[in-house]
Amino acid sequence: MNIYTGLLVLAAAVAAYRIYVAVRAQRGPSKDDWDERLVKNLRAQGGDPFSPYEIDFFFDLPNETSCETVAAILRAKDCNVDFRRVDADRGDSFTLHANRRMRVSVPEMQGMTAEMSALAAQHGGRYDGWVTAGITREVAARR
């Protein structure tokens, strides 16, 4: 009877593990994806997935030299770029703003976030994300 008890305990453990794995898989990724959330908000406001939008990208960079280097790279990717020193009372760094007209989809914006984050890190800075503000005007113009 000892062997049957052991097999029963083992079967219960395997069943519990399979339930745990199934429940965890149903929850989906635990990471909150900002890009996906922004794209979903754009669609919820009536955004057209096939139309390009003006996208603004933001960076925090440590100095003017890194801003000039990042700006040159972004201009080569058809971005308009401007940067300025942050107010002295808020720190000794620079903020860089770039914008470009492009289609907005989750995979494309996730790719842009990965690319921009790597670019910022390579130059000692931080990528602060993207936004598109033109959705309200463009949707209103179509209605």
Number of C-alpha atoms within 10 A of each C-alpha: 5 7 8 9 10 11 11 12 12 12 12 12 12 12 12 12 12 12 12 11 11 11 11 12 10 8 8 8 9 7 6 8 11 15 22 15 12 18 20 15 12 21 15 10 12 14 20 16 13 10 10 13 21 16 19 18 21 20 23 21 26 20 17 16 12 18 27 15 11 22 20 14 13 18 14 10 10 12 19 16 20 13 18 14 17 16 11 8 6 7 10 12 17 20 22 23 19 20 21 18 15 14 15 24 18 16 12 13 20 16 13 16 19 12 12 22 17 15 18 21 13 12 16 13 21 19 21 16 15 20 16 17 12 13 17 13 9 14 13 9 8 6 5
